[in-house]
Amino acid sequence: MHLDALTLYWDALALHLDALRLYRDALALHLNALRLYRDALVLYWDALALQGIAFH
């Protein structure tokens, strides 16, 4: 009985660590998406600036 409880505890700990890794990976992907969004905004503003130079 004690061994079963210990086994369940270790399994739960392993699942918890897996969940933390998945959370870390999701956070990294979210940060990458924010960086890409920022880069897109910079390119958009650069395009607007070039358009302003070309037409004025």
N, C-alpha and C positions, 0 to 999 in steps of 0.2 A: 504494500500500500504506500509506504513512504517513497519507494523507488518510483512508483507511478506518478506521484505528486512532483517529485524532482524532475522526472522526464517532461511532464507537462510544463513545469516552470521553465526549463531550458528551451522547450519548443516555443513558448510564448515570448521568451527573450529573443530568440532568433527571429521570430516574426516582427517583433518590435524594431529590431535593428534593420530588418529589410524595409520596414515602413519608413524609418528615418532616412535610409539611403534613397528611397523613392522620393521622399519629400525634398531631400537635398538636390536630386536630379531635376525635379520639377522647378525648384527655385532657380537653379542654374539656367534652365530653358527659359524661364520667365525673364530673367535678367538679360539673356541674349536677345529675346524678343524686344525688350525695351531698348536695347542698344541699336537694334536694327530699325526700330521706329524712330529713334533719335537721328540715325544716319539718313533715313528717308526724309525727315523734316529738313535737315541741313541741305540735302540735295534739292528739295523743293524750293527752299529759300534762295539757294544759289541760282536755280533756274529762273525764279522771279527776278532776281537781280540782273541776270544776263538779258532777260527779256526787256527789262526796263532800259538797259543800256542800248539794246538793239533798236528800240522804237522811240527813243528820245534824242 
